[in-house]
Amino acid sequence: PQPLVTFYVGPDGSKQTFVVHKNFATFYSPVLKNAFNLPCVEGETQSMNMENTDVDVFGKFVHWMYTKEFEGNVDSLSEAVALARIWKLAESFGVVELQNEVMKKL
């Protein structure tokens, strides 16, 4: 069995849980690699609390990690904002490849 890591995403009261294969999370993100492999809270618990992250944005990030597919168009301002949020999440995790994919859509 492959090890899993857990992400608790969204504000308290509407938090959602994402369980992800550790090898996917740590392969694409040097930030997550450090967090889950070093002696810190995330490394000890193999979980990360992300209360300031939008659930839909994080879900798209997880989908991209597993499939390397990214859908999104800039047909409206709200879609452009959503793409910008995905780019920002990718930046915070150091996932340059996803940042580049988002930029191709903008």
C-alpha positions as CSV (number, residue, x, y, z in Angstrom):
1,P,0.0,0.0,0.0
2,Q,1.1,3.5,-0.8
3,P,1.2,6.1,2.0
4,L,-1.4,8.8,2.0
5,V,-1.5,12.4,3.2
6,T,-4.6,14.3,4.2
7,F,-5.5,17.9,3.4
8,Y,-8.3,19.7,5.4
9,V,-9.4,22.4,3.1
10,G,-11.7,25.4,3.7
11,P,-12.9,27.3,6.7
12,D,-14.1,25.7,9.8
13,G,-17.7,24.7,9.4
14,S,-17.4,23.9,5.7
15,K,-14.0,22.1,5.7
16,Q,-13.6,19.2,3.3
17,T,-11.1,16.4,3.5
18,F,-8.9,15.4,0.6
19,V,-6.8,12.2,0.9
20,V,-4.0,12.1,-1.7
21,H,-1.2,9.6,-2.4
22,K,1.9,11.0,-0.8
23,N,4.1,10.2,-3.8
24,F,1.9,12.4,-6.1
25,A,1.8,15.4,-3.6
26,T,5.5,15.3,-2.9
27,F,6.6,14.6,-6.5
28,Y,5.2,17.8,-8.0
29,S,5.6,20.1,-5.0
30,P,8.9,20.7,-3.2
31,V,7.0,22.5,-0.5
32,L,4.8,19.5,0.2
33,K,7.8,17.2,0.0
34,N,9.5,19.2,2.8
35,A,6.3,19.5,4.8
36,F,5.5,15.8,4.8
37,N,9.1,14.5,5.2
38,L,10.6,16.8,7.8
39,P,10.0,16.7,11.5
40,C,7.2,19.3,11.7
41,V,3.5,19.1,12.4
42,E,2.7,18.1,8.8
43,G,5.5,15.5,8.8
44,E,4.3,14.0,12.2
45,T,0.6,13.9,11.3
46,Q,0.9,13.4,7.5
47,S,-1.8,16.0,7.2
48,M,-2.1,19.7,6.4
49,N,-4.8,22.2,7.4
50,M,-5.6,24.7,4.6
51,E,-8.4,26.9,6.0
52,N,-7.7,29.8,3.7
53,T,-7.8,27.7,0.5
54,D,-10.9,27.4,-1.7
55,V,-12.2,23.8,-1.9
56,D,-12.9,24.0,-5.7
57,V,-9.4,25.4,-6.4
58,F,-7.7,22.7,-4.3
59,G,-9.9,20.0,-6.0
60,K,-8.6,21.2,-9.4
61,F,-5.0,21.0,-8.1
62,V,-5.5,17.4,-6.9
63,H,-7.1,16.5,-10.3
64,W,-4.1,18.0,-12.1
65,M,-1.6,16.0,-9.9
66,Y,-3.3,12.7,-10.8
67,T,-4.1,13.4,-14.5
68,K,-1.8,16.2,-15.6
69,E,-4.9,17.5,-17.3
70,F,-6.1,21.0,-16.6
71,E,-9.3,22.5,-17.9
72,G,-10.1,26.2,-17.8
73,N,-11.0,29.0,-20.2
74,V,-11.2,32.7,-19.7
75,D,-14.8,33.2,-21.0
76,S,-15.7,35.4,-18.0
77,L,-14.2,37.4,-15.2
78,S,-15.1,34.8,-12.6
79,E,-13.3,32.1,-14.6
80,A,-10.2,34.4,-14.9
81,V,-10.3,34.8,-11.1
82,A,-10.6,31.1,-10.6
83,L,-7.5,30.5,-12.8
84,A,-5.6,33.2,-10.9
85,R,-6.4,31.4,-7.6
86,I,-5.2,28.1,-9.0
87,W,-2.0,29.8,-10.2
88,K,-1.5,31.3,-6.7
89,L,-2.0,27.9,-5.0
90,A,0.5,26.4,-7.4
91,E,2.9,29.2,-6.6
92,S,2.6,28.6,-2.9
93,F,3.4,24.9,-3.4
94,G,6.2,25.6,-5.9
95,V,4.5,23.8,-8.7
96,V,5.9,25.7,-11.7
97,E,4.5,23.2,-14.2
98,L,0.9,23.9,-13.2
99,Q,1.6,27.7,-13.1
100,N,2.7,27.4,-16.7
101,E,-0.4,25.5,-17.6
102,V,-2.6,28.2,-16.1
103,M,-0.7,30.9,-17.9
104,K,-1.4,29.2,-21.2
105,K,-5.1,29.5,-20.5
106,L,-5.0,33.2,-19.5
